[in-house]
C-alpha cells in the first residue's frame, strides 16, 4: 500500500509559476513510476506528466510540454511538478499517482491539490 499526499497548490495569476509536491509513504518509492494528472471542473481527468522510477525518462501531455517539468527525489520519497507560464486553462485539481509496475496503470492516488490560475 502506498499513501500519497500532494501539496503546493494555490491561486496564482497567468504567467506565474507553482511547484507541486507529492510525498509518498513506504520504502519502495524508488521502484515506482509516478504520474501527475489533473481534472478541471466539468471535465474528465487527464494525464499531465510521467516519470520513470529512476527519473531517467519523462513524458508530458502536449498541453504542458515546455512549461511543466516533472522530477523526483527518491531519497525524500517525493515527486515534483514544476509549473511555469501558467495559463487559466491549467486550472484544475492536480493529483499524483503511483505506477508500481511501470505499466501505465496507476492503482494509488493522492487526494489532490487545487491550482487556480486567474487571467
Phi and psi restraints in degrees (value plus and minus 20) as a CYANA .aco file:
   2 UNK   PHI    -142.9  -102.9
   2 UNK   PSI     113.0   153.0
   3 UNK   PHI    -129.8   -89.8
   3 UNK   PSI     114.5   154.5
   4 UNK   PHI    -143.4  -103.4
   4 UNK   PSI     114.1   154.1
   5 UNK   PHI    -150.7  -110.7
   5 UNK   PSI      95.7   135.7
   6 UNK   PHI    -108.4   -68.4
   6 UNK   PSI     133.9   173.9
   7 UNK   PHI    -175.0  -135.0
   7 UNK   PSI     147.5   187.5
   8 UNK   PHI      84.6   124.6
   8 UNK   PSI     -24.2    15.8
   9 UNK   PHI     -90.1   -50.1
   9 UNK   PSI     151.5   191.5
  10 UNK   PHI     148.5   188.5
  10 UNK   PSI    -190.6  -150.6
  11 UNK   PHI    -125.2   -85.2
  11 UNK   PSI     101.9   141.9
  12 UNK   PHI    -154.2  -114.2
  12 UNK   PSI     150.5   190.5
  13 UNK   PHI    -116.4   -76.4
  13 UNK   PSI     138.7   178.7
  14 UNK   PHI     -75.7   -35.7
  14 UNK   PSI     115.5   155.5
  15 UNK   PHI      74.8   114.8
  15 UNK   PSI     -34.7     5.3
  16 UNK   PHI     -97.7   -57.7
  16 UNK   PSI     156.6   196.6
  17 UNK   PHI    -144.0  -104.0
  17 UNK   PSI     134.1   174.1
  18 UNK   PHI    -164.1  -124.1
  18 UNK   PSI     131.2   171.2
  19 UNK   PHI    -142.2  -102.2
  19 UNK   PSI     100.4   140.4
  20 UNK   PHI    -111.8   -71.8
  20 UNK   PSI     126.3   166.3
  21 UNK   PHI    -143.5  -103.5
  21 UNK   PSI     131.4   171.4
  22 UNK   PHI    -157.0  -117.0
  22 UNK   PSI      91.0   131.0
  23 UNK   PHI    -114.7   -74.7
  23 UNK   PSI     112.0   152.0
  24 UNK   PHI    -132.9   -92.9
  24 UNK   PSI     124.2   164.2
  25 UNK   PHI    -109.6   -69.6
  25 UNK   PSI     145.2   185.2
  26 UNK   PHI      77.1   117.1
  26 UNK   PSI     139.6   179.6
  27 UNK   PHI    -116.0   -76.0
  27 UNK   PSI     -16.8    23.2
  28 UNK   PHI    -130.6   -90.6
  28 UNK   PSI      -3.0    37.0
  29 UNK   PHI     -74.7   -34.7
  29 UNK   PSI     -60.5   -20.5
  30 UNK   PHI     -86.3   -46.3
  30 UNK   PSI     -31.6     8.4
  31 UNK   PHI    -111.6   -71.6
  31 UNK   PSI     -29.6    10.4
  32 UNK   PHI    -119.1   -79.1
  32 UNK   PSI     114.6   154.6
  33 UNK   PHI     -92.3   -52.3
  33 UNK   PSI     134.3   174.3
  34 UNK   PHI    -152.9  -112.9
  34 UNK   PSI     133.9   173.9
  35 UNK   PHI    -160.1  -120.1
  35 UNK   PSI     137.5   177.5
  36 UNK   PHI    -136.5   -96.5
  36 UNK   PSI     118.7   158.7
  37 UNK   PHI    -151.9  -111.9
  37 UNK   PSI     146.8   186.8
  38 UNK   PHI    -166.1  -126.1
  38 UNK   PSI     135.5   175.5
  39 UNK   PHI    -158.1  -118.1
  39 UNK   PSI      97.6   137.6
  40 UNK   PHI    -109.2   -69.2
  40 UNK   PSI     137.4   177.4
  41 UNK   PHI     -76.1   -36.1
  41 UNK   PSI     108.8   148.8
  42 UNK   PHI      57.4    97.4
  42 UNK   PSI     -14.3    25.7
  43 UNK   PHI    -142.4  -102.4
  43 UNK   PSI     143.0   183.0
  44 UNK   PHI     -97.6   -57.6
  44 UNK   PSI     136.1   176.1
  45 UNK   PHI     -85.2   -45.2
  45 UNK   PSI     119.2   159.2
  46 UNK   PHI    -151.1  -111.1
  46 UNK   PSI     133.0   173.0
  47 UNK   PHI     -90.5   -50.5
  47 UNK   PSI     121.0   161.0
  48 UNK   PHI    -136.1   -96.1
  48 UNK   PSI     -73.9   -33.9
  49 UNK   PHI    -179.0  -139.0
  49 UNK   PSI     137.3   177.3
  50 UNK   PHI    -160.7  -120.7
  50 UNK   PSI     125.0   165.0
  51 UNK   PHI    -156.2  -116.2
  51 UNK   PSI     118.2   158.2
  52 UNK   PHI     -90.2   -50.2
  52 UNK   PSI     149.3   189.3
  53 UNK   PHI     -82.9   -42.9
  53 UNK   PSI     -50.7   -10.7
  54 UNK   PHI    -106.8   -66.8
  54 UNK   PSI     -34.9     5.1
  55 UNK   PHI      67.3   107.3
  55 UNK   PSI     -20.8    19.2
  56 UNK   PHI     -93.3   -53.3
  56 UNK   PSI     -50.7   -10.7
  57 UNK   PHI    -138.3   -98.3
  57 UNK   PSI     113.0   153.0
  58 UNK   PHI    -152.2  -112.2
  58 UNK   PSI     132.1   172.1
  59 UNK   PHI    -159.9  -119.9
  59 UNK   PSI     127.2   167.2
  60 UNK   PHI    -155.8  -115.8
  60 UNK   PSI     131.0   171.0
  61 UNK   PHI     -89.9   -49.9
  61 UNK   PSI     128.7   168.7
  62 UNK   PHI     -78.1   -38.1
  62 UNK   PSI     -52.8   -12.8
  63 UNK   PHI     -86.6   -46.6
  63 UNK   PSI     -40.7    -0.7
  64 UNK   PHI    -138.1   -98.1
  64 UNK   PSI     -25.4    14.6
  65 UNK   PHI     -79.2   -39.2
  65 UNK   PSI     111.8   151.8
  66 UNK   PHI      69.1   109.1
  66 UNK   PSI     -33.3     6.7
  67 UNK   PHI    -134.8   -94.8
  67 UNK   PSI     -54.1   -14.1
  68 UNK   PHI    -127.8   -87.8
  68 UNK   PSI     127.8   167.8
  69 UNK   PHI    -153.9  -113.9
  69 UNK   PSI     105.1   145.1
  70 UNK   PHI    -117.6   -77.6
  70 UNK   PSI     120.3   160.3
  71 UNK   PHI    -170.0  -130.0
  71 UNK   PSI     151.3   191.3
  72 UNK   PHI    -168.7  -128.7
  72 UNK   PSI     133.7   173.7
  73 UNK   PHI    -146.8  -106.8
  73 UNK   PSI      80.4   120.4
  74 UNK   PHI     -88.2   -48.2
  74 UNK   PSI     -44.7    -4.7
  75 UNK   PHI     -88.8   -48.8
  75 UNK   PSI     -45.9    -5.9
  76 UNK   PHI    -124.9   -84.9
  76 UNK   PSI     -16.5    23.5
  77 UNK   PHI      32.9    72.9
  77 UNK   PSI      23.1    63.1
  78 UNK   PHI    -155.4  -115.4
  78 UNK   PSI     119.5   159.5
  79 UNK   PHI    -137.2   -97.2
  79 UNK   PSI     126.0   166.0
  80 UNK   PHI    -142.2  -102.2
  80 UNK   PSI     136.9   176.9
  81 UNK   PHI    -154.7  -114.7
  81 UNK   PSI      84.7   124.7
  82 UNK   PHI    -105.0   -65.0
  82 UNK   PSI     101.5   141.5
  83 UNK   PHI    -137.2   -97.2
  83 UNK   PSI      95.8   135.8
  84 UNK   PHI    -133.3   -93.3
  84 UNK   PSI     142.8   182.8
  85 UNK   PHI      28.9    68.9
  85 UNK   PSI      29.6    69.6
  86 UNK   PHI     -84.0   -44.0
  86 UNK   PSI     126.1   166.1
  87 UNK   PHI    -141.1  -101.1
  87 UNK   PSI     136.2   176.2
  88 UNK   PHI     -74.8   -34.8
  88 UNK   PSI     -52.7   -12.7
  89 UNK   PHI     -92.8   -52.8
  89 UNK   PSI     -25.1    14.9
  90 UNK   PHI    -103.3   -63.3
  90 UNK   PSI     -26.5    13.5
  91 UNK   PHI     -80.5   -40.5
  91 UNK   PSI     105.2   145.2
  92 UNK   PHI    -198.7  -158.7
  92 UNK   PSI     149.9   189.9
  93 UNK   PHI    -108.1   -68.1
  93 UNK   PSI     108.2   148.2
  94 UNK   PHI    -124.0   -84.0
  94 UNK   PSI     112.9   152.9
  95 UNK   PHI    -141.2  -101.2
  95 UNK   PSI     120.7   160.7
  96 UNK   PHI    -121.0   -81.0
  96 UNK   PSI     135.8   175.8
  97 UNK   PHI    -167.1  -127.1
  97 UNK   PSI     129.9   169.9
  98 UNK   PHI    -128.3   -88.3
  98 UNK   PSI     118.3   158.3
  99 UNK   PHI    -140.3  -100.3
  99 UNK   PSI      66.4   106.4
 100 UNK   PHI     -82.7   -42.7
 100 UNK   PSI     -48.4    -8.4
 101 UNK   PHI    -124.5   -84.5
 101 UNK   PSI     -13.4    26.6
 102 UNK   PHI      31.3    71.3
 102 UNK   PSI      21.6    61.6
 103 UNK   PHI    -129.8   -89.8
 103 UNK   PSI     -20.8    19.2
 104 UNK   PHI      66.4   106.4
 104 UNK   PSI     -15.3    24.7
 105 UNK   PHI    -125.7   -85.7
 105 UNK   PSI     106.8   146.8
 106 UNK   PHI    -135.6   -95.6
 106 UNK   PSI      74.1   114.1
 107 UNK   PHI    -102.4   -62.4
 107 UNK   PSI     -34.0     6.0
 108 UNK   PHI    -137.5   -97.5
 108 UNK   PSI     112.3   152.3
 109 UNK   PHI    -153.8  -113.8
 109 UNK   PSI     128.2   168.2
 110 UNK   PHI    -104.1   -64.1
 110 UNK   PSI    -197.9  -157.9
 111 UNK   PHI    -107.8   -67.8
 111 UNK   PSI     -33.0     7.0
 112 UNK   PHI      76.0   116.0
 112 UNK   PSI     134.6   174.6
 113 UNK   PHI    -157.3  -117.3
 113 UNK   PSI     115.7   155.7
 114 UNK   PHI    -101.9   -61.9
 114 UNK   PSI     111.5   151.5
 115 UNK   PHI    -140.2  -100.2
 115 UNK   PSI     103.8   143.8
 116 UNK   PHI    -144.5  -104.5
 116 UNK   PSI     104.7   144.7
 117 UNK   PHI    -135.0   -95.0
 117 UNK   PSI      97.4   137.4
 118 UNK   PHI    -113.0   -73.0
 118 UNK   PSI     131.1   171.1
